[in-house]
Amino acid sequence: MKINYKKLIFCIVITFLIGSIFAFTTDNNFYKDLIKPFDLPAIVFPIVWSILYLIMGISLYLILESRDERKKSAIIVYFIQLIVNSLWTPIFFYFKWFLFAFIWIVFLIILVLIMLYKFYKIRKIASYINIPYLLWLFFAAYLNFFIYYYN
């Protein structure tokens, strides 16, 4: 398979742009004062999300390059879950609606499971490489629920 580097870079950049649109608009200073099950260094989050957005962009490219007629619905689900993902940040950090943020992330997990299923039907590797994203969302949901419950 010949790689269309312009399309690949576009997929990665659009994923980063949409995924992180609210990342720099919220105040997260309060986060350090919250009761959490454990503390991760703040630098972990941008590193992990950068890796995940890179993986997601690559998987989008793999689906776009497919000749499968089902790719349109898979791409729609991809962008819906990406927008839902980006909206979690202001819900949690700006509004501090911890319970709603937890419900929102559960909704996001469901969307990602649907996306993985659709990707799997088109190109298995596009689904498989998103497993770390799903696992990170489960971790984030756990952390979110703990913060809601104890704060």
N, C-alpha and C positions, 0 to 999 in steps of 0.2 A: 504494500500500500504506500503510495506516494503521499508525503505529508505536505499539506497546504499550510505553510508557516504563517501566512497572513491571517488565515481563518483561525488557526490555533491561537495565535496571540490575541486576536479579537475576542475569542471565547474566554480566554483567561482574564483579559482586561475588563470585559463587561461583567464577569462574575465578581471580580474584586470591587468594581465600582458599585454595583447594586448591593452586594453583600456587606460592604463597609460604609454605605452612605450615611448612616447615623453614628458610626463609631466615634467620630470626632466632635459630635455635637452635644454630647451628654457629659454631665459631671459625674465622675465616678469616685470622687474623693471620699464619699461616705462609705464606700465599699469596704475599706480597710477596718472600719469600726464595727462592721456587722459580725454577729456570731456565726461562724462557719465550722463545718466538721474538721477542716484543716485549711491551712493557708498555702496557696501556691504563689510563688513569686509573680509579680505583675507581668513580667516579661514573657511568661509562658503563654498567656492568652493571645497576644498578637502573633507570636511564632506559630502556635497551633493553627490559628485561623488562616494565616498566610498559606500554610501547607494545605489546609483543607480547601481553600478557595482555588489553589493551583490544581489540586486533584479534581475538583468539581468542574473547573474550566476545561481540563483535558477530557473529562467524561462527556461534557457537552459537545466538544469537537468530535469525539468518536461517534456520537449519535447523529450530529449534523452530516457527517461524511457517509453515513449509512444510506443505502438505497431502499431501506425498509419503509413501506407506506405508513407504518404506525409511528414514525418518528415525530410527526407533528404534535400528537397528543402527549408524547413523552417530553418534548421541548416545552410545551405549555405547562405541564406539571413542574418541570425543572424551574421555570421562571416564577411560578406561583410560590414554590417552596423557598426560593431565594429571596423573594420579597417578604414572605412571612418571617424568614430568618432575620432579615435586616430590621424588621419592625420590633423584634424582641428587645433590642437594645434600648430604644427609648421607653418601652413599656417598663422595663426593669430599672434602668439607670436614671431616666428623667422623671417618670411618674412615680417610680418606686412602688408599683403595683405588683408585689411579689407573688400573690396568689394568681392573679390574672396572667402574669408572666409564666408561671408554671403551667397553667392551662394552655397558654399559647405555645409553649415548647412541646407539650404533648401533641397538640395539633400539628406542629412542625414535624415531629417524629412520624406521625401518620402519613403526612405528605411525602416525606423522604422514603418511607417504606413503599408507597405507591410509585414514586419515581424509580426506586431500585427495581421494582417488579417490571415496570415498563422498559427500563434500560436493559434488564436481563433478557427480555423477549427480543430485543433488537441486537444488542452486543453485550455479551456476558461480562466482558472485561470492564465496560463502562459502569456496570452495576458493582462489580467486585471492588473496584478501586475507591468506591464511595463508602465502603464498610467502616473505615476509620471515622468518617463524618458521622455516620449513624451512632457509632460507639461514643464519640465525643458528645453528641446530643443527649444520650442516656446519662452520661456523666454530668452534663450541664443541668439536666432535669433534676437529678439527685441533689446537686448543689443548690439549685433554685428552690426546691421543696424544703430543704433543710433551712435555708435562709428565711423562707416564709414562716416556717413553723417556729423557729427560735427568735425571730425578730418581730 
